[in-house]
Amino acid sequence: MRRIGAIAIVMSFVLAACGSGPSPEALERNEPPSTTTTTEPPPEGVYTIVIENGKFTPANNIFSIDDFWIVRFENQDPPREHVVETRRGEFESPVLQPGDSWEFDLRTLDDPETEENEAEALIRYQMFIGQQRVPGIIDTRPAR
């Protein structure tokens, strides 16, 4: 008898959840919800690297300089601030507080004197958490 009562209660909750929807007032306003689960894609030419949980996501980035020429670093690591840098000095970000982002234009790596496109390169970047080095790479070299 208890099982039948428990099943009846569970079924009533399921039916109530399936039958719920927006209120008539919300339908009358005909406005989109204030929050959604979808995100907007970044602008054309921008490749986004997210810092979260003490790592780069993704850490190994391979793309064509024709498709993406700006790299955006977003710090979504709430307890920490980070500085993203390279050993060879191609770039160094300012201190990125949680929620901050910083962009680097790979086209600035071009050498106008030699007319070489240095943006088509293997760039190794890093950040530190204490003494721990967290590496990442950007590979924009043409496919071989």
C-alpha positions as CSV (number, residue, x, y, z in Angstrom):
1,M,0.0,0.0,0.0
2,R,2.9,2.3,0.8
3,R,4.4,1.7,-2.7
4,I,1.2,2.7,-4.4
5,G,1.1,5.9,-2.3
6,A,4.7,6.7,-3.1
7,I,4.2,6.0,-6.8
8,A,1.2,8.3,-6.9
9,I,3.1,11.1,-5.2
10,V,6.0,10.8,-7.6
11,M,3.7,10.7,-10.6
12,S,1.9,13.9,-9.4
13,F,5.3,15.7,-9.2
14,V,6.2,14.5,-12.7
15,L,2.9,15.6,-14.1
16,A,3.2,19.0,-12.4
17,A,6.7,19.6,-13.7
18,C,5.7,18.6,-17.3
19,G,2.7,20.8,-17.2
20,S,4.4,23.9,-16.0
21,G,5.3,26.8,-18.4
22,P,5.5,30.5,-18.6
23,S,2.9,32.6,-16.9
24,P,0.2,34.3,-19.0
25,E,1.8,37.7,-18.1
26,A,5.1,36.5,-19.4
27,L,3.5,35.3,-22.6
28,E,1.7,38.7,-23.0
29,R,5.0,40.6,-22.7
30,N,6.5,38.5,-25.5
31,E,10.0,39.2,-24.3
32,P,12.9,36.8,-24.4
33,P,14.0,35.5,-21.0
34,S,16.6,37.6,-19.1
35,T,19.0,34.7,-19.0
36,T,19.7,31.9,-21.4
37,T,22.0,28.9,-21.5
38,T,23.3,29.8,-25.0
39,T,26.4,31.9,-25.5
40,E,27.4,34.2,-28.4
41,P,30.3,33.1,-30.5
42,P,33.4,35.4,-30.4
43,P,33.7,37.9,-33.2
44,E,35.3,36.8,-36.5
45,G,39.0,36.2,-36.3
46,V,39.1,35.9,-32.5
47,Y,40.3,32.6,-30.9
48,T,39.5,32.3,-27.2
49,I,41.6,30.5,-24.6
50,V,40.0,30.2,-21.2
51,I,41.9,30.0,-17.9
52,E,40.0,27.8,-15.5
53,N,40.9,25.4,-12.7
54,G,44.5,26.5,-12.9
55,K,45.0,25.5,-16.6
56,F,44.5,26.7,-20.1
57,T,41.5,25.4,-22.0
58,P,42.4,24.3,-24.6
59,A,46.2,24.2,-23.9
60,N,47.3,23.0,-27.4
61,N,45.9,25.4,-30.0
62,I,46.4,24.7,-33.7
63,F,44.7,27.0,-36.2
64,S,45.3,29.0,-39.4
65,I,46.3,32.7,-39.2
66,D,43.9,33.3,-42.0
67,D,41.0,32.1,-39.8
68,F,42.1,33.6,-36.4
69,W,44.5,36.4,-35.9
70,I,43.5,37.6,-32.5
71,V,44.0,35.4,-29.4
72,R,41.8,36.3,-26.4
73,F,42.7,35.0,-22.9
74,E,39.8,34.9,-20.5
75,N,40.5,34.4,-16.7
76,Q,37.6,32.3,-15.3
77,D,39.6,31.0,-12.4
78,P,37.9,32.7,-9.4
79,P,40.5,32.3,-6.7
80,R,43.5,33.5,-8.7
81,E,44.9,36.3,-10.9
82,H,47.2,35.4,-13.7
83,V,49.8,36.9,-16.1
84,V,50.2,35.1,-19.5
85,E,53.6,35.5,-21.1
86,T,56.1,33.9,-23.5
87,R,59.7,33.2,-22.8
88,R,60.9,34.8,-26.1
89,G,59.0,38.0,-25.3
90,E,56.3,37.8,-28.1
91,F,53.7,39.0,-25.6
92,E,52.9,39.5,-21.9
93,S,49.5,40.2,-20.6
94,P,48.7,42.6,-17.7
95,V,47.5,41.0,-14.5
96,L,44.2,39.3,-15.3
97,Q,41.8,39.3,-12.4
98,P,39.0,36.8,-12.3
99,G,36.5,37.8,-15.0
100,D,39.1,39.8,-17.0
101,S,40.1,39.1,-20.6
102,W,43.1,40.3,-22.7
103,E,43.6,40.1,-26.5
104,F,46.8,39.8,-28.5
105,D,46.9,40.4,-32.3
106,L,49.2,37.8,-33.9
107,R,49.6,40.1,-36.9
108,T,51.9,42.3,-34.8
109,L,54.5,39.6,-35.0
110,D,55.0,40.3,-38.7
111,D,58.5,41.6,-39.5
112,P,58.0,44.4,-42.2
113,E,61.8,44.5,-43.0
114,T,62.1,40.9,-44.0
115,E,58.5,40.6,-45.1
116,E,58.3,37.3,-43.2
117,N,55.1,36.4,-41.5
118,E,56.3,35.5,-38.0
119,A,52.7,35.1,-37.0
120,E,52.9,31.7,-38.7
121,A,54.9,30.2,-35.9
122,L,54.9,28.0,-32.9
123,I,54.4,30.2,-29.8
124,R,54.8,28.7,-26.4
125,Y,53.1,30.7,-23.6
126,Q,52.8,30.1,-19.9
127,M,51.5,31.3,-16.6
128,F,52.6,30.5,-13.0
129,I,50.7,29.3,-10.0
130,G,53.2,29.8,-7.3
131,Q,56.3,28.1,-8.6
132,Q,54.3,25.8,-10.9
133,R,54.6,26.6,-14.6
134,V,51.4,26.0,-16.6
135,P,52.3,25.8,-20.3
136,G,50.3,26.2,-23.5
137,I,51.0,26.5,-27.2
138,I,49.7,28.3,-30.3
139,D,50.6,26.7,-33.6
140,T,49.7,28.8,-36.6
141,R,52.2,27.2,-39.0
142,P,50.9,26.0,-42.4
143,A,49.9,22.4,-42.5
144,R,52.8,20.2,-43.6
